Amino acid sequence: MNYDEAVKHTWNLEEWHSQDEAERMRLLIHFATLAPSGHNTQCWQFRVEEGAITLLPDFTRRTPVVDPDDHHLYVSLGCATENLCLAARAMGLSAQAEFRPQGDGEIRVSLTPGEAEASPLFEAIASRQCTRSDYDGTPLSAEQRRLLEAAGNGNGVSVLLLTEREPIERALEHIQRANTRQLKNPAFRRELEAWIRFNDAEAVEKSDGLSGRATGNPQAPRWLGKLLMRAMLRPKAENAKLARQVRSSAGLAVFVSAEDDRAHWVEAGRCYQRFALQATALGIRNAFVNQPVEEASVRPAFARSLGLSGERPDLVVRIGRAPTMPRSLRRPVESVITSTPSSS
């Protein structure tokens, strides 16, 4: 299978109706896996139960350098949960998600018969992507702001939309400062390199990670790609690119949790996913610029710059208009289904 065929297999969901119970569960998990995850690690497992699907963290896919407390991992579980709930409703199921904090934590989504509702957010699942390119600078309308804010707020999680130049420039300073510290950290660079797929063959074989196509980079054999990355991934050049991309955006969205715990991280993921799907439905692209929330030495100053006191900034996302980029891949559904009971 080549890259284009693999993309079609992953994202072509036109024929998603099914009356078979086992196939419906498989389809729900497929929709859930189309959620984003840090470095596209796909750090989740799914356990199918009677009348429910439980989402579990997959710690074999954690990124301990960029995400030492597994914050992004649980955010990704929240993103997948939101996709699953939206897909369940489209299939005529009522979905109720409950975070269970015992042990490593898990999210149980109870499924009961309900009324089918294929919402615009559900319809956007197969089109959503993190678009890592320059945007066209077009501002948001008041109605677009209203819809995005409504989608991005949740239980103990709020979204701050920064659309004026001054707060965007202040945020950019923290993004660049954190980016510099990350790129000067050899462990961060090694971890990032491990998740980059430098060519189509590598990307298709692994079906995870950051493919050259999705990041806008040329293909290369792995040995050459590593040499080029080590030579070219420098703070000055990357900060200049970040400045260009942030300034070309309509604004930044910062997701903030009232409490710094796993339950709120999962909720932040659900809020971001609704926000991203609403943006997609409006023809608005988004991409993460999470450096100031990932770098622990920068995060407190970034929080203060936003006027926060005790809350945790979870995610930073730039938004705007741009053509779509090539799609990323996902592992087969069968590889993320587990029958192993949780450790809680």
C-alpha positions as CSV (number, residue, x, y, z in Angstrom):
1,M,0.0,0.0,0.0
2,N,1.4,3.4,-0.9
3,Y,0.9,6.6,1.1
4,D,-2.1,7.9,-0.9
5,E,-3.8,4.5,-0.5
6,A,-3.1,4.4,3.2
7,V,-4.5,7.9,3.6
8,K,-7.7,7.0,1.8
9,H,-8.0,3.8,3.9
10,T,-7.6,5.9,7.1
11,W,-9.8,8.9,6.3
12,N,-12.4,7.8,3.8
13,L,-15.4,7.2,6.0
14,E,-18.3,7.7,3.6
15,E,-19.7,4.2,4.2
16,W,-19.8,4.2,8.0
17,H,-23.4,2.9,8.5
18,S,-23.5,-0.7,9.9
19,Q,-26.2,-2.8,11.6
20,D,-23.7,-5.3,12.9
21,E,-22.8,-4.7,16.6
22,A,-19.2,-5.7,16.4
23,E,-18.6,-3.6,13.2
24,R,-20.3,-0.6,14.8
25,M,-17.9,-0.8,17.8
26,R,-15.0,-1.1,15.4
27,L,-16.3,2.0,13.5
28,L,-16.7,4.0,16.7
29,I,-13.1,3.2,17.6
30,H,-11.9,4.1,14.1
31,F,-13.6,7.5,14.5
32,A,-11.9,7.9,17.9
33,T,-8.5,7.2,16.5
34,L,-8.8,10.1,14.1
35,A,-8.2,12.4,17.0
36,P,-4.9,14.2,17.3
37,S,-2.1,13.1,19.7
38,G,1.3,14.5,20.5
39,H,3.8,13.6,17.8
40,N,0.9,11.5,16.4
41,T,1.9,8.8,18.9
42,Q,-1.7,7.5,19.1
43,C,-1.2,6.8,22.8
44,W,-4.5,5.0,23.5
45,Q,-6.1,1.6,23.8
46,F,-9.8,0.7,23.6
47,R,-11.6,-2.1,25.5
48,V,-15.0,-3.1,24.1
49,E,-17.5,-4.1,26.8
50,E,-21.2,-4.8,27.0
51,G,-22.8,-1.5,26.2
52,A,-19.6,0.5,26.5
53,I,-16.2,1.3,25.2
54,T,-13.4,2.2,27.6
55,L,-10.4,4.3,26.6
56,L,-7.1,3.5,28.3
57,P,-3.7,5.2,28.2
58,D,-1.0,3.4,26.3
59,F,2.2,4.3,28.2
60,T,4.4,2.4,25.7
61,R,3.7,5.4,23.5
62,R,4.4,8.2,25.9
63,T,6.8,11.0,25.2
64,P,8.6,11.5,28.6
65,V,10.8,14.4,27.5
66,V,8.2,16.8,26.0
67,D,5.4,15.4,28.2
68,P,6.9,14.3,31.5
69,D,3.7,14.3,33.5
70,D,1.7,12.7,30.6
71,H,-0.5,15.8,30.4
72,H,-0.7,15.6,26.6
73,L,-1.3,11.9,26.7
74,Y,-4.5,12.4,28.7
75,V,-5.5,15.4,26.6
76,S,-5.3,13.1,23.6
77,L,-7.5,10.6,25.3
78,G,-10.0,13.4,25.8
79,C,-9.8,14.2,22.1
80,A,-10.5,10.6,21.2
81,T,-13.4,10.4,23.7
82,E,-15.1,13.4,22.0
83,N,-14.8,11.9,18.6
84,L,-16.2,8.6,19.9
85,C,-19.2,10.3,21.5
86,L,-20.0,12.4,18.4
87,A,-19.8,9.2,16.2
88,A,-22.0,7.3,18.6
89,R,-24.7,9.9,18.4
90,A,-24.5,9.9,14.6
91,M,-25.1,6.1,14.8
92,G,-28.1,6.4,17.0
93,L,-26.5,5.8,20.3
94,S,-26.6,7.9,23.4
95,A,-23.0,8.3,24.7
96,Q,-22.1,9.2,28.3
97,A,-18.4,9.5,29.1
98,E,-17.1,9.1,32.7
99,F,-13.5,9.6,33.7
100,R,-12.4,7.0,36.3
101,P,-9.3,8.3,38.2
102,Q,-8.4,5.0,39.9
103,G,-5.0,3.6,39.0
104,D,-3.8,5.0,35.6
105,G,-7.2,6.5,34.9
106,E,-9.6,5.5,32.2
107,I,-12.7,6.9,30.4
108,R,-15.7,4.7,30.2
109,V,-18.2,5.7,27.4
110,S,-21.6,4.1,28.1
111,L,-23.6,3.5,25.0
112,T,-27.4,3.1,25.0
113,P,-30.0,3.4,22.2
114,G,-30.9,6.9,21.2
115,E,-31.9,9.2,18.4
116,A,-29.4,9.5,15.5
117,E,-27.8,13.0,15.3
118,A,-25.1,13.5,12.6
119,S,-24.0,17.0,13.8
120,P,-21.7,19.4,11.8
121,L,-19.0,18.5,14.3
122,F,-19.3,14.8,13.5
123,E,-19.3,15.6,9.8
124,A,-16.0,17.5,10.3
125,I,-14.1,14.5,11.9
126,A,-13.0,13.2,8.6
127,S,-11.7,16.6,7.5
128,R,-10.0,17.9,10.6
129,Q,-6.3,18.2,10.6
130,C,-3.5,20.1,12.3
131,T,-2.4,22.3,9.4
132,R,1.2,23.2,9.8
133,S,1.6,26.0,7.3
134,D,1.3,29.8,7.0
135,Y,-2.2,31.1,7.2
136,D,-3.7,34.1,5.2
137,G,-4.2,36.5,8.1
138,T,-8.0,36.9,7.6
139,P,-9.6,37.9,10.9
140,L,-12.4,36.0,12.5
141,S,-16.0,37.4,12.4
142,A,-17.9,37.9,15.6
143,E,-20.1,34.9,14.8
144,Q,-17.1,32.7,14.3
145,R,-15.6,33.8,17.6
146,R,-18.9,33.0,19.3
147,L,-19.2,29.5,17.8
148,L,-15.5,28.7,18.6
149,E,-15.8,29.9,22.2
150,A,-19.0,28.0,22.7
151,A,-17.4,24.8,21.4
152,G,-14.1,25.3,23.4
153,N,-15.6,25.8,26.9
154,G,-16.4,22.9,29.1
155,N,-16.6,21.6,32.7
156,G,-13.7,23.3,34.5
157,V,-12.0,24.2,31.2
158,S,-12.2,27.5,29.3
159,V,-10.8,28.8,26.1
160,L,-9.1,32.3,25.7
161,L,-9.2,33.7,22.2
162,L,-6.3,36.1,21.6
163,T,-7.0,38.1,18.4
164,E,-5.4,41.5,19.0
165,R,-1.8,42.0,18.0
166,E,-0.5,42.9,21.5
167,P,-1.5,39.8,23.3
168,I,-0.5,37.6,20.3
169,E,3.0,39.2,20.4
170,R,3.2,38.6,24.1
171,A,2.3,35.0,23.7
172,L,4.7,34.6,20.8
173,E,7.6,35.7,23.0
174,H,6.8,32.8,25.4
175,I,6.4,30.4,22.4
176,Q,9.8,31.3,21.1
177,R,11.5,31.2,24.5
178,A,10.2,27.8,25.2
179,N,11.0,26.6,21.7
180,T,14.6,27.7,22.1
181,R,14.9,25.7,25.3
182,Q,13.4,22.7,23.8
183,L,15.6,22.7,20.7
184,K,18.7,23.2,22.9
185,N,17.8,20.0,24.8
186,P,19.5,17.0,23.2
187,A,16.9,14.6,24.8
188,F,14.0,16.6,23.3
189,R,15.7,16.4,19.8
190,R,16.3,12.7,20.1
191,E,12.6,12.1,21.1
192,L,11.3,14.2,18.3
193,E,13.6,12.5,15.8
194,A,12.3,9.1,16.9
195,W,8.7,10.1,15.9
196,I,9.5,11.7,12.6
197,R,8.8,9.5,9.5
198,F,11.2,10.9,6.9
199,N,9.7,9.2,3.9
200,D,6.5,7.5,2.7
201,A,7.6,4.0,3.1
202,E,8.5,4.6,6.8
203,A,5.2,6.4,7.4
204,V,3.1,3.6,5.9
205,E,5.0,0.9,7.7
206,K,4.6,2.6,11.1
207,S,1.2,4.4,10.4
208,D,2.1,6.8,13.2
209,G,4.5,9.7,13.9
210,L,5.0,12.9,12.0
211,S,5.3,12.2,8.3
212,G,7.3,14.4,6.0
213,R,4.1,15.0,3.9
214,A,2.0,16.2,6.9
215,T,4.8,18.5,8.1
216,G,5.6,19.9,4.6
217,N,9.1,18.5,4.5
218,P,10.7,16.7,1.5
219,Q,11.2,13.0,1.6
220,A,14.6,11.5,2.4
221,P,16.1,8.2,3.5
222,R,16.1,8.0,7.2
223,W,19.9,8.4,7.5
224,L,19.8,11.5,5.4
225,G,16.7,12.9,7.0
226,K,18.4,12.6,10.4
227,L,21.5,14.4,9.2
228,L,19.4,17.2,7.6
229,M,17.3,17.6,10.7
230,R,20.3,17.8,13.0
231,A,21.8,20.5,10.7
232,M,18.7,22.6,10.0
233,L,16.5,22.4,13.2
234,R,18.0,25.4,14.9
235,P,16.4,27.8,17.3
236,K,16.9,30.9,15.3
237,A,15.4,29.5,12.0
238,E,12.6,27.7,13.8
239,N,11.7,30.9,15.9
240,A,11.6,32.9,12.7
241,K,9.2,30.3,11.2
242,L,7.1,30.4,14.3
243,A,6.9,34.2,14.2
244,R,5.8,34.1,10.6
245,Q,3.2,31.4,11.2
246,V,1.7,33.0,14.4
247,R,1.6,36.5,12.8
248,S,-0.2,35.0,9.7
249,S,-2.9,33.6,12.0
250,A,-6.3,35.1,12.8
251,G,-5.4,34.5,16.5
252,L,-4.4,32.1,19.2
253,A,-6.6,29.9,21.4
254,V,-5.4,29.0,24.8
255,F,-7.2,26.3,26.7
256,V,-7.1,26.6,30.5
257,S,-8.0,24.1,33.2
258,A,-9.3,25.3,36.6
259,E,-7.5,22.3,38.3
260,D,-4.2,20.6,37.3
261,D,-5.3,16.9,37.3
262,R,-6.0,14.1,34.8
263,A,-9.8,14.6,34.8
264,H,-9.3,18.2,33.7
265,W,-6.7,17.3,31.2
266,V,-9.1,14.8,29.6
267,E,-11.8,17.6,29.6
268,A,-9.3,20.0,28.0
269,G,-8.9,17.4,25.2
270,R,-12.6,17.2,24.7
271,C,-13.0,21.0,24.6
272,Y,-10.1,21.3,22.1
273,Q,-11.5,18.6,19.9
274,R,-14.9,20.3,19.7
275,F,-13.2,23.6,19.0
276,A,-11.1,22.1,16.2
277,L,-14.1,20.4,14.7
278,Q,-16.1,23.6,14.9
279,A,-13.2,25.4,13.2
280,T,-13.1,22.8,10.5
281,A,-16.8,23.1,9.9
282,L,-16.2,26.9,9.4
283,G,-13.3,26.4,7.0
284,I,-10.8,27.5,9.7
285,R,-7.5,25.6,10.1
286,N,-5.6,25.1,13.4
287,A,-2.2,23.9,14.6
288,F,-0.6,23.5,18.0
289,V,2.1,25.9,19.3
290,N,2.3,24.2,22.7
291,Q,5.9,25.1,23.5
292,P,5.1,27.4,26.4
293,V,2.8,24.9,28.1
294,E,5.2,22.0,27.5
295,E,8.3,23.7,28.9
296,A,7.9,23.8,32.7
297,S,10.4,26.6,33.1
298,V,8.3,28.9,30.9
299,R,4.8,27.8,31.8
300,P,4.4,29.9,35.0
301,A,5.4,33.1,33.3
302,F,3.2,32.3,30.3
303,A,0.2,31.8,32.7
304,R,0.9,35.1,34.5
305,S,1.0,36.9,31.1
306,L,-2.5,35.6,30.5
307,G,-3.7,36.9,33.9
308,L,-4.1,33.4,35.3
309,S,-3.8,32.6,39.0
310,G,-3.6,28.9,39.9
311,E,-5.1,27.7,36.6
312,R,-3.1,25.6,34.2
313,P,-2.7,26.6,30.6
314,D,-3.2,23.3,28.7
315,L,-2.9,24.0,25.0
316,V,-2.0,26.8,22.7
317,V,-3.5,26.7,19.2
318,R,-3.1,29.0,16.2
319,I,-6.1,29.4,14.0
320,G,-6.7,30.9,10.5
321,R,-7.4,30.1,6.9
322,A,-5.1,28.1,4.6
323,P,-5.3,25.2,2.1
324,T,-5.3,21.8,3.6
325,M,-2.0,19.9,4.0
326,P,-1.5,16.2,3.2
327,R,-3.1,13.9,5.8
328,S,-1.4,11.9,8.5
329,L,-1.9,8.2,9.1
330,R,-3.4,6.0,11.8
331,R,-2.6,2.4,12.9
332,P,-5.2,-0.3,12.1
333,V,-8.1,-0.4,14.5
334,E,-7.2,-4.0,15.5
335,S,-3.9,-2.8,16.9
336,V,-5.5,-0.5,19.5
337,I,-8.2,-2.9,20.8
338,T,-7.3,-4.6,24.0
339,S,-9.1,-7.2,26.2
340,T,-6.8,-6.6,29.1
341,P,-8.5,-5.3,32.2
342,S,-7.3,-1.9,33.5
343,S,-4.9,-1.8,36.4
344,S,-7.3,0.3,38.5
